[in-house]
Amino acid sequence: MDSKLIFLDIDGTLIHAMSEPSVLAIKAVDRARKMGHKVFLCTGRNMAIIGQNILDIGFDGIVASAGGHVEAGGKVLFDSLLPEETVQECLEVFHAQGIYCRIETEEGIYTDPQMEVLLKSAKPDKRNSELIRMQKEIEKGIGILPYEKYPGKGAYKICFTSTTLEAIEKTKPYLGSQFEYAVHAYGESSSCFNGEIIRRGIDKGKGIELICRYLGADVKNTIAFGDSMNDYGMMQYVHTSVAMGNACDELKEMADVVCGNVEDDGVYYEFKRMGLLGE
């Protein structure tokens, strides 16, 4: 088997709901690397909130902030912030529709105070790993700061939370030319709709492309695992796309393979089925 480049989302893929990495998830990554494959994180999280418990597993590089920051072999290949002028434009458009925002920067995460109130009361669809993670961050007291402390130096990414889909749609005429919208899974009775805006031309797929070019790797040797709509770009780019069993329906429909759920160690068993572990 040729050496593969394997890209793993974190939340809802490698780990479940801010839990510790499972023994089998750690074994999958470690064994695959020992077999000569390269394994990368490919996450919407910014570098500041990729926990040490994740990094300690050992990876060959990272695509973070949904493509805004890219590393391979300890070298930064790409790092791009939204200019502060653009951040403020986005906030103005979202706030005009009563939508709450979360700004992710190099220093940390800053949110509208009303967003935390809405998140605490939300009942997430079980496929919405992003909303579940944000709720767990609040529960665990992870250092999310109020907007008043935002340093105003630009941001990697802006996430949003709304009480209606209609409000989100009303922002698209203003921001749709600059950004793709990733709205995460929601139930029929949901009163909390969350997602993120991703700069056109900068996404997880572009991050993977940069790594392939840097390493001189052929895209035919790439595999990606994901569960939510911010994984769509990487699933489109790679040769073999794997949706988790707990993934949103849209991702399952476009994926080459659907594996087991994250809580059932779907990554490990799919690595094994693909022959990546030499077992």
C-alpha positions in Angstrom: 0.0 0.0 0.0 1.2 3.5 -0.8 1.7 5.9 2.1 -1.5 7.8 2.7 -2.2 11.3 4.0 -5.1 11.0 6.4 -7.0 14.1 7.6 -9.1 13.9 10.8 -11.7 16.4 12.0 -11.7 16.6 15.8 -15.3 17.1 17.2 -17.7 14.4 16.3 -15.0 12.5 14.4 -11.8 11.9 16.5 -13.5 12.6 19.8 -17.1 12.8 21.1 -18.4 15.9 22.8 -15.2 17.3 24.3 -14.4 13.9 25.8 -10.9 12.5 26.1 -9.5 10.6 23.1 -10.4 6.9 23.4 -7.8 4.2 23.6 -8.7 3.0 20.2 -8.6 6.5 18.6 -5.1 7.0 19.9 -4.1 3.5 18.7 -5.4 4.2 15.2 -3.3 7.3 14.8 -0.2 5.8 16.4 -0.4 2.5 14.4 -1.1 4.3 11.1 1.9 6.5 11.5 4.1 3.6 12.4 2.9 1.9 9.2 4.3 4.9 7.3 1.2 6.9 6.8 0.9 10.6 7.7 -2.0 11.7 9.9 -3.1 15.3 10.3 -5.7 17.2 12.3 -8.2 19.1 10.1 -10.4 21.1 12.3 -12.6 24.2 12.6 -11.0 24.8 16.0 -8.4 27.6 16.3 -5.0 26.6 17.6 -5.8 28.2 21.0 -8.5 25.6 21.8 -6.9 22.4 20.4 -6.3 20.8 23.7 -3.0 19.3 24.7 -4.7 16.0 25.2 -5.4 16.0 21.4 -1.9 17.2 20.4 -0.2 14.6 22.6 -1.6 11.8 20.4 1.0 12.9 17.8 0.3 14.3 14.3 2.2 15.2 11.2 0.5 18.6 10.9 -2.6 20.6 11.4 -5.2 22.4 9.4 -6.9 24.7 11.9 -9.5 27.4 11.8 -11.2 25.6 8.9 -8.2 26.3 6.7 -7.1 29.7 8.1 -3.9 28.1 9.6 -1.9 25.3 8.1 1.1 23.5 9.5 3.1 20.4 8.3 6.2 18.9 9.9 6.4 21.8 12.4 6.4 24.5 9.6 3.6 27.0 9.2 2.6 26.9 5.5 -0.3 29.4 5.7 -1.8 31.8 8.3 -4.4 34.3 7.4 -6.7 36.4 9.5 -9.9 38.2 8.4 -9.0 41.9 8.4 -10.6 43.8 11.3 -12.7 45.9 8.9 -14.3 42.7 7.5 -14.9 41.3 11.0 -16.8 44.5 12.0 -18.8 44.4 8.7 -19.8 40.8 9.5 -20.7 41.6 13.1 -22.8 44.6 12.0 -24.8 42.4 9.5 -25.4 39.6 11.9 -26.3 41.8 14.9 -28.8 43.7 12.7 -30.7 40.4 12.4 -30.5 39.6 16.1 -27.9 36.9 15.5 -25.2 36.3 18.1 -21.5 35.9 17.2 -18.4 34.1 18.3 -15.1 35.5 17.1 -12.1 33.1 17.0 -8.7 34.6 17.1 -5.1 33.7 17.7 -5.5 34.9 21.3 -8.7 33.1 22.1 -12.5 33.1 21.6 -14.8 36.1 22.2 -18.6 35.9 22.2 -21.7 38.1 22.5 -23.1 37.5 26.1 -26.5 36.6 24.7 -24.9 33.7 22.8 -24.0 31.8 26.0 -27.6 32.2 27.3 -29.0 30.8 24.0 -26.5 27.9 23.9 -27.3 26.9 27.5 -31.0 26.5 26.7 -30.5 24.8 23.3 -31.4 21.1 22.7 -28.9 20.1 20.0 -29.6 17.5 17.3 -27.3 14.6 18.1 -25.6 15.1 14.7 -24.6 18.7 15.6 -21.1 18.1 17.1 -20.3 21.9 16.9 -23.2 22.9 19.1 -22.6 20.1 21.5 -18.9 21.1 21.8 -19.8 24.8 22.5 -22.2 23.7 25.2 -19.4 21.5 26.7 -17.0 24.4 26.6 -19.4 26.4 28.7 -19.9 23.5 31.2 -16.2 23.0 31.6 -15.4 26.7 31.9 -13.0 26.8 29.0 -11.7 30.3 28.6 -14.2 32.0 26.4 -14.2 35.7 26.9 -16.8 38.4 26.4 -16.8 40.5 23.3 -15.8 43.6 25.3 -12.3 42.0 25.7 -11.9 41.3 22.0 -8.6 43.0 21.0 -9.8 44.0 17.5 -6.8 42.7 15.6 -8.7 40.5 13.1 -10.0 36.9 13.4 -9.6 33.5 11.8 -13.3 32.7 11.9 -16.7 33.9 12.9 -19.4 31.5 14.1 -23.1 32.5 14.6 -26.1 31.4 16.5 -29.7 32.4 15.7 -33.2 31.7 16.9 -34.5 31.5 13.3 -33.2 30.3 9.9 -34.9 33.3 8.3 -32.6 35.7 10.1 -29.5 33.8 8.8 -30.9 33.9 5.2 -31.3 37.7 5.5 -27.6 38.1 6.0 -26.6 36.2 2.8 -27.2 39.1 0.3 -24.6 41.1 2.3 -22.0 38.5 3.1 -22.6 35.6 0.6 -20.2 37.0 -2.0 -17.3 36.8 0.4 -18.2 33.7 2.5 -19.7 30.2 2.3 -22.2 29.4 5.0 -22.0 26.2 6.9 -25.2 25.7 8.9 -25.0 22.7 11.2 -27.6 20.0 11.7 -30.8 20.9 13.5 -34.0 19.1 14.5 -37.5 20.0 13.3 -38.4 21.6 16.7 -35.1 23.4 17.0 -35.1 27.0 18.3 -31.3 27.4 18.0 -29.5 27.4 14.7 -25.7 27.6 14.6 -23.1 27.7 11.9 -20.1 29.5 10.7 -19.0 31.6 7.7 -16.0 30.4 5.8 -14.0 32.6 3.4 -14.4 31.7 -0.2 -11.1 30.2 -1.4 -9.9 29.3 2.2 -11.3 26.1 3.7 -10.2 22.7 4.9 -9.8 21.5 1.3 -7.5 24.3 0.4 -5.4 23.5 3.6 -5.1 19.9 2.5 -4.1 21.1 -1.0 -1.3 23.2 0.5 0.0 20.2 2.5 0.0 17.9 -0.5 1.9 20.5 -2.5 4.4 21.0 0.3 5.0 17.3 0.7 4.9 16.5 -3.0 2.0 14.0 -2.3 -0.5 12.9 -4.9 -4.1 13.6 -4.1 -5.0 10.0 -4.9 -3.3 9.0 -1.6 -5.5 11.3 0.6 -8.3 10.3 2.9 -10.5 12.5 5.1 -12.8 11.8 8.0 -15.5 14.3 9.0 -19.0 14.8 10.4 -20.3 18.3 9.8 -20.8 20.9 7.0 -17.5 22.7 7.7 -15.9 19.4 6.5 -17.5 19.7 3.1 -14.5 21.3 1.4 -12.1 18.7 2.5 -14.4 15.9 1.6 -14.7 17.3 -1.9 -10.9 17.6 -2.3 -9.6 14.3 -1.1 -9.6 11.0 -3.0 -11.5 9.1 -0.4 -14.0 10.8 1.9 -15.3 9.1 5.0 -18.4 10.4 6.8 -18.9 9.3 10.4 -22.1 7.4 11.2 -23.1 10.4 13.3 -22.5 12.8 10.5 -25.1 15.2 9.1 -27.2 13.7 6.2 -25.7 16.1 3.6 -22.2 14.8 4.3 -23.2 11.2 4.3 -24.8 11.6 0.9 -21.6 13.0 -0.7 -19.1 10.8 1.1 -17.4 7.8 -0.5 -17.7 5.8 2.7 -19.9 6.0 5.8 -18.2 4.4 8.9 -19.2 3.8 12.5 -20.2 6.5 15.0 -17.6 8.4 16.9 -18.7 7.0 20.2 -18.2 3.5 18.7 -14.6 4.2 17.6 -15.6 4.6 14.0 -12.2 6.0 13.0 -10.3 3.0 14.4 -12.5 0.4 12.8 -12.4 2.2 9.4 -8.6 2.5 9.6 -8.5 -1.2 10.2 -11.0 -2.0 7.4 -8.9 0.1 5.0 -5.7 -1.8 5.9 -4.1 1.3 7.4 -3.0 -0.5 10.6 -1.3 -3.5 9.0 -3.7 -5.8 11.0 
